[in-house]
Amino acid sequence: MPIYKRCSRCGRRIPSGSRCPCQKQYQKERHREYDRHRRDRKSKDFYGSREWEAARRAALEADGGIDVYLYMTEGEIALADTIHHIIPLKEDWDKRSDLDNLMSLRHETHGKIERLYGGNQGEIVRKLQGMLRDFRRLRRGGGI
């Protein structure tokens, strides 16, 4: 028998471990609002470009569609649905499509990393770069 929980937004009964449809709609709206008012025009145009789609696809392929951070920190394999710029676009535009700057993550992991950047960003960037390098080396060697 499945375990259920209540959605914190609408109160709907949903299976535990899943996301309510109202949350998905809320997230779409939030992204639309972010694009409209917070994201700069240059970044917005980039994220809608073929260049970004190709870079995103290449990163997911290089990482086997696995959340790199979660695998390297907890040994857990989870499907990635987001690509993270280790060095943010606003800090180095030239690294926007650099495969060595793109890490596959789950949405939840991406939020966690963004919060970590609030502390010592330089240290976190170095750790993530090393983690990505080690992960891809393991993949090439057949360890994953």
Buried (B, 14 or more C-beta within 10 A) or exposed (E): EEEEEEBEEEEEEBEEEEEBEBBEEEEEEEEEEEBEEEBEEEBBEBBEEEEBEEBBEBBBEBBBBBBBBBBBEEEEEBEBBBBBBBBBBEEEEEBBBBBBBBBBBBEEBBEBBEEBEEEEEEEBBEBBBEBBEEBBEEBEEEEB
